[in-house]
């Protein structure tokens, strides 16, 4: 029998909060509001805690667990993966983070020309003996027009792309598209992959008719999340990639709407990437 070096006592007896593998890649399915599901590719980080009595963890077991899992990404399926990792590695806590592009076919506002827009998303799950926690994140590009620049300029105003970053914990299933819609509706304009001349005219004029600071956008998003009904906790940050300044501008709002933190109800919630 080969020696299990990982089970030896370490020279420095300290607990490790998280140890594991990072940047694994695998194809998987994600639920899609319009098509039922879509194929994407995820970058996966997996980890566990490690007691002070063990020198190391068994890294190969993470890969084995992920290869055996190979499921559609959802809170229920990720929970099953976390349970497997926790059991296989004899850990008290297990962690998994899936980072993936989510694709939406968006039509141009006038011509109706369709093109795919990719949104960077992350689903993070943690599981221990006391319960489980799942958080969904999404980065949504938008456009802003500066209200101050518009007010003081005889012609035009400076405009730029901005990024709405949302970190969400929900009470029940919600489509990822719902939150993308919220972000895009909160800015001067959404952004598109394909625009004809008539579309560019509409987008530009519509954006200039709705100027917004980063402060305006973050408040708009936060207000819509407060009214959503299924959002239990959120953090939203808007960063503007300024077009006439050599720096970016940002604003952030965080709110916890849960009076008491509740464990994840696996038997009562719908199976999807935006359910909790």
C-alpha positions in Angstrom: 0.0 0.0 0.0 1.3 3.4 -0.9 1.9 5.9 1.9 -0.8 8.6 2.4 1.4 11.6 3.0 -1.6 14.0 3.2 -2.8 12.3 6.3 0.4 13.0 8.2 0.5 15.6 10.9 1.8 19.0 9.6 4.8 20.8 11.1 2.7 23.9 11.7 -0.6 22.8 13.3 -3.0 25.5 12.0 -6.5 25.0 10.5 -6.8 26.0 6.8 -10.0 27.8 6.0 -10.0 26.8 2.3 -7.8 24.6 0.2 -8.6 23.1 -3.2 -8.3 23.4 -7.0 -8.9 26.4 -9.2 -9.5 27.0 -12.9 -11.0 23.7 -13.9 -13.1 24.0 -17.1 -16.1 22.0 -18.2 -19.1 22.3 -20.6 -22.5 22.4 -18.9 -26.1 23.4 -19.3 -27.8 26.4 -17.7 -31.5 27.1 -17.6 -32.6 29.7 -20.2 -35.9 31.6 -20.0 -36.5 31.7 -23.8 -35.1 28.3 -24.9 -35.3 26.1 -21.8 -31.6 25.6 -21.5 -28.3 26.7 -23.2 -24.9 25.2 -23.4 -22.0 27.1 -21.9 -18.5 26.6 -20.5 -17.7 27.1 -16.9 -14.5 27.8 -15.0 -14.8 26.0 -11.7 -13.1 26.5 -8.3 -13.6 23.8 -5.6 -12.4 23.7 -2.0 -12.8 22.4 1.5 -11.6 23.3 5.0 -8.6 21.4 6.4 -8.1 20.7 10.1 -4.8 21.3 11.7 -4.2 17.6 12.2 -3.8 16.9 8.4 -0.8 17.9 6.3 -2.7 18.2 3.0 -5.9 17.4 1.2 -6.5 15.0 -1.7 -6.6 17.3 -4.7 -7.5 14.5 -7.2 -10.8 13.8 -5.3 -12.1 17.2 -6.4 -11.5 16.4 -10.0 -13.1 13.0 -9.6 -16.2 14.5 -7.9 -16.6 17.0 -10.7 -16.1 14.5 -13.5 -18.7 12.2 -11.9 -21.1 15.1 -11.4 -21.3 16.7 -14.9 -24.8 18.0 -14.3 -26.9 21.0 -15.4 -25.9 24.0 -13.2 -28.6 24.8 -10.6 -28.7 25.3 -6.9 -29.9 21.7 -6.4 -27.3 20.1 -8.6 -24.5 22.2 -7.1 -25.7 21.2 -3.6 -25.3 17.6 -4.7 -21.8 18.3 -5.8 -21.0 20.0 -2.5 -22.3 17.0 -0.5 -20.2 14.7 -2.6 -17.0 16.7 -2.1 -17.7 17.1 1.7 -18.1 13.3 2.0 -15.2 12.3 -0.2 -12.8 14.5 1.5 -14.1 14.1 5.0 -14.5 17.9 5.3 -16.7 20.0 7.5 -17.2 22.7 4.8 -17.2 22.5 1.0 -17.1 25.3 -1.5 -17.8 25.6 -5.3 -17.7 28.5 -7.6 -18.9 28.3 -11.3 -17.9 31.3 -13.5 -19.6 31.2 -16.9 -20.8 33.4 -19.8 -24.6 33.5 -20.2 -25.7 34.2 -23.7 -28.8 36.2 -24.7 -29.9 36.9 -28.3 -30.8 40.6 -28.3 -32.6 42.4 -31.2 -31.5 45.8 -32.2 -34.2 48.4 -31.2 -35.3 49.6 -34.7 -34.1 47.1 -37.3 -34.7 44.1 -35.1 -31.4 42.6 -36.2 -30.5 39.8 -33.7 -27.0 39.2 -32.2 -25.7 37.5 -29.2 -24.6 39.3 -26.0 -22.6 37.5 -23.4 -22.9 38.3 -19.7 -20.3 37.2 -17.2 -22.0 35.3 -14.3 -21.0 33.4 -11.2 -22.7 30.9 -9.0 -21.1 30.3 -5.6 -22.2 27.7 -3.1 -20.9 26.8 0.4 -22.1 23.9 2.5 -21.4 22.9 6.1 -23.1 21.1 8.9 -25.1 24.2 9.9 -26.6 24.8 6.5 -25.8 26.1 3.0 -25.4 29.4 1.2 -25.8 30.2 -2.5 -25.0 33.5 -4.2 -25.6 34.5 -7.9 -23.5 37.3 -9.5 -23.9 39.0 -12.9 -22.0 41.7 -14.7 -24.2 43.7 -17.1 -22.6 46.3 -19.5 -24.7 49.4 -20.0 -24.3 53.0 -21.4 -24.4 56.3 -19.4 -24.6 59.9 -20.5 -23.4 62.5 -18.0 -26.2 64.8 -16.9 -23.7 67.5 -15.9 -22.0 67.5 -19.3 -25.3 67.6 -21.0 -26.5 70.6 -18.9 -23.4 72.7 -19.4 -22.6 71.9 -23.1 -24.0 73.7 -26.1 -23.5 70.5 -28.2 -23.5 66.9 -27.1 -22.3 65.4 -23.8 -19.8 62.8 -22.8 -21.0 59.2 -22.8 -19.4 56.0 -21.9 -19.9 52.3 -21.2 -20.5 51.3 -17.6 -20.7 48.0 -15.8 -23.5 47.0 -13.4 -22.2 44.3 -11.0 -24.9 42.5 -9.0 -24.4 40.0 -6.1 -27.8 38.4 -5.2 -29.3 36.0 -2.7 -32.9 35.1 -3.4 -35.8 33.6 -1.4 -37.1 31.7 -4.5 -36.4 31.0 -8.1 -35.9 34.0 -10.4 -34.7 34.1 -14.0 -31.2 35.5 -14.6 -32.7 37.5 -17.4 -34.9 39.4 -14.9 -31.8 40.9 -13.3 -30.2 41.7 -16.6 -33.3 43.6 -17.6 -33.2 45.5 -14.3 -29.6 46.6 -14.9 -30.3 47.7 -18.5 -33.4 49.6 -17.6 -31.6 51.5 -14.9 -29.0 53.2 -17.2 -29.1 55.6 -20.0 -29.2 52.7 -22.5 -28.5 49.1 -22.9 -25.6 48.1 -25.2 -25.9 45.9 -28.2 -23.6 43.6 -30.3 -25.2 44.5 -33.7 -26.6 48.0 -34.7 -27.6 49.4 -38.1 -27.6 53.1 -38.7 -31.2 53.5 -37.7 -30.4 51.6 -34.5 -27.4 53.8 -33.7 -29.5 56.9 -34.1 -32.2 55.5 -31.8 -29.7 54.3 -29.1 -27.8 57.6 -29.1 -30.9 59.8 -29.0 -32.6 57.7 -26.4 -29.5 57.6 -24.2 -29.1 61.4 -24.4 -32.8 61.7 -23.4 -32.0 59.7 -20.2 -28.7 61.0 -18.8 -27.6 59.3 -15.6 -24.7 59.5 -13.2 -23.3 56.3 -11.7 -25.2 57.4 -8.5 -28.4 57.5 -10.5 -27.9 54.0 -12.0 -27.0 52.3 -8.7 -30.0 53.8 -7.0 -32.3 52.8 -9.9 -31.0 49.2 -9.8 -31.3 49.1 -5.9 -34.8 50.4 -6.0 -35.9 47.7 -8.5 -34.2 45.0 -6.5 -36.0 46.2 -3.3 -39.3 45.9 -5.2 -38.5 42.5 -6.7 -40.0 40.4 -4.0 -37.7 37.4 -4.2 -34.4 39.2 -3.4 -33.3 38.6 0.2 -29.9 40.2 0.1 -28.0 42.2 -2.6 -24.9 44.2 -3.4 -24.9 46.3 -6.5 -22.0 48.3 -7.8 -21.9 50.5 -11.0 -18.5 51.4 -12.5 -18.3 54.0 -15.3 -15.3 53.7 -17.7 -15.1 57.4 -18.1 -14.5 58.7 -21.6 -13.0 62.1 -20.8 -11.3 61.4 -17.4 -8.2 59.3 -16.8 -10.0 57.4 -14.0 -13.3 55.5 -13.5 -16.2 56.4 -11.3 -18.2 54.0 -9.1 -21.1 53.8 -6.7 -22.3 50.9 -4.5 -25.4 50.0 -2.5 -25.7 46.9 -0.2 -28.9 45.8 1.6 -29.9 42.8 3.7 -33.6 42.3 3.6 -33.8 39.1 5.6 -34.7 39.5 9.3 -33.3 36.1 10.1 -30.8 34.1 8.0 -32.6 31.0 6.8 -31.0 27.8 5.4 -31.5 26.9 1.7 -34.8 25.0 1.2 -33.8 22.3 -1.4 -37.2 20.7 -1.6 -39.3 23.8 -2.1 -37.4 25.8 -4.7 -37.3 25.5 -8.5 -34.2 24.1 -10.1 -32.3 26.9 -11.8 -29.2 29.1 -11.7 -31.1 32.0 -10.1 -33.0 30.0 -7.5 -32.2 30.0 -3.8 
